[in-house]
């Protein structure tokens, strides 16, 4: 189902809080079928994102280090994604 979710374990440098939250948000969007929550469901949507973010932090902290880095680069580390964020006037997280 979520084959496009980015692998975060084993990144150098380690996954940032922003990368973990972005992956959680991607997962919640996929599972819920909601890309942009309405005012009626934004609270439930954001609560779910926070729970998945917290669970992801716990999981990454508990797992041993990987022997090899992941095969893909997280979106927030890709130059084309960062350029789109700058063009839209969004803040670009430090890596």
C-alpha positions in Angstrom: 0.0 0.0 0.0 2.6 2.6 1.0 5.5 1.6 -1.2 6.4 5.3 -1.7 7.1 6.0 2.0 10.7 7.0 2.4 13.1 4.8 4.4 14.5 6.8 7.3 16.7 4.3 9.1 20.4 4.5 8.3 20.5 8.0 6.9 23.7 9.9 7.2 23.2 12.3 8.9 20.4 10.7 10.8 16.8 11.5 9.9 15.7 14.9 11.1 12.5 15.7 13.0 11.1 17.3 9.8 11.8 14.2 7.7 10.2 12.0 10.3 7.1 14.2 10.4 6.9 14.4 6.6 7.0 10.6 6.4 4.2 10.4 9.1 2.2 12.9 7.2 2.6 11.0 4.0 1.5 7.8 5.7 -1.6 9.5 7.2 -2.6 11.0 3.9 -2.3 7.6 2.2 -4.3 5.7 4.9 -7.0 8.3 5.3 -7.3 9.3 1.6 -7.3 12.9 2.7 -4.6 15.1 1.2 -5.7 18.4 2.8 -7.9 18.0 5.9 -11.0 20.1 6.2 -11.7 22.3 9.2 -14.0 19.4 10.5 -11.2 16.8 10.5 -8.0 18.8 10.9 -7.7 18.0 14.6 -8.0 14.2 14.1 -5.6 14.4 11.1 -2.9 16.3 13.0 -3.3 14.1 16.1 -2.7 11.0 13.9 0.3 12.6 12.4 1.7 13.3 15.8 1.1 9.8 17.0 2.8 8.3 14.0 5.7 10.7 14.3 6.2 9.8 17.9 6.0 6.0 17.1 8.5 6.5 14.3 11.0 8.2 16.7 10.6 5.4 19.1 11.1 2.8 16.4 14.2 4.4 14.9 15.7 4.8 18.4 15.1 1.2 19.3 16.5 -0.4 16.1 20.2 -1.2 15.6 22.2 0.7 13.0 21.8 -0.4 9.4 24.8 -1.9 7.6 23.9 -0.1 4.4 22.2 3.2 3.7 18.7 3.2 2.3 18.4 3.0 -1.5 16.4 6.3 -1.8 17.0 9.8 -0.6 14.3 11.4 1.5 12.3 14.1 -0.4 13.5 16.9 1.9 17.1 16.1 0.9 16.4 16.2 -2.8 17.5 19.4 -4.5 14.5 19.6 -6.8 12.1 19.3 -3.8 14.1 21.9 -1.9 14.0 24.3 -4.9 10.2 23.9 -5.1 9.8 24.7 -1.5 12.0 27.9 -1.9 9.9 28.9 -4.9 6.7 28.6 -2.9 8.2 30.6 -0.1 8.3 27.7 2.4 11.0 27.3 4.9 13.5 24.7 3.9 14.7 22.5 6.9 18.4 22.1 7.5 19.8 18.7 6.8 
